[in-house]
């Protein structure tokens, strides 16, 4: 009986882990788009000691002009979709309600009340940087850490497309923000 219960728990855990990442976003019209899927965890600690946290799965597709980011809860249910095109960003929640802004960083700050560097992620997911401070690289020449726009960024576990682990941290005067992305696949 114990063995049966252990096996059942193991299978259930495997099923939940498999559901946590949204389906890969496909578009037959643009096979050259950059795609990643994985898991995320965001934590915001206020100066009052109150912590807010959310985690789940993500699917990312960026063709250089348009970006689509699907977010799901740990059970795989859709939380929201973010779509970005030049000069326009929109977030659509699972209930159909929408928020919009002129850029993705402004949109996320408007929705969450905290800045998350969506625009920076367009480069960071590929292991690229713009103008940064304290740039460090490993022996293979891959970016491992830097600071940009108030964020401390650590990249590791590279595959052919870029880092598979991204850790972002920011300390503002009234809050500490931590973002962790674990890439499971393309």
Steps between C-alpha positions, in 0.01 A plus 500: 500500500783742584671427171174564313452837677859603432460409134171693479657811659798473263272476194285791618808716560628415153166587345486836680858583401423420138196727501679797655652625175268643235506352152763631262369789290516410132454708189557332165541844340825573685717198572797725591345637820680449832303272730543384859277325752556453870408598851509830686490624858457866594530627856454858620592582859373839617682717751216419740604132495199394294585256222311435178593202285377330188633205306405293202599424144574713197519470122696769313503575125684799356548564129683831551192711427232332707527318828248268660531378858251252643493454878340206680450406865678193644212277388533618140192725488550822304548809716567754227640571156726795427531615138752765401544680171680830431332773709227275637482237776189321625439251779192279474398313815327162501167674575534710181580830671778702339762758594713690250802730495748634249782265610523160674688621809240771563222247449640256755560776754144626444356152554724372781598825665863389469748532216597180318742551207309336214689705241833397654394136493489516121881509507568324829318179398750479211800573722548847348537839663497865404680766701562338839710534813722233659480261204641154574542209259597136544790325324276426201434873456138472619357782709464390865411822682454875461299797619260690274226753573507427873491121457770254607483215251659154519485263200607135503438146369537597135376293208528584128236778525605673820486467879262252656510671841448875545502662843404869519512712814421863567503697825300822493444738789170333597526143369722212393406314183626156407422323171614148414451342157582137432489412132376149431515510121464687175 
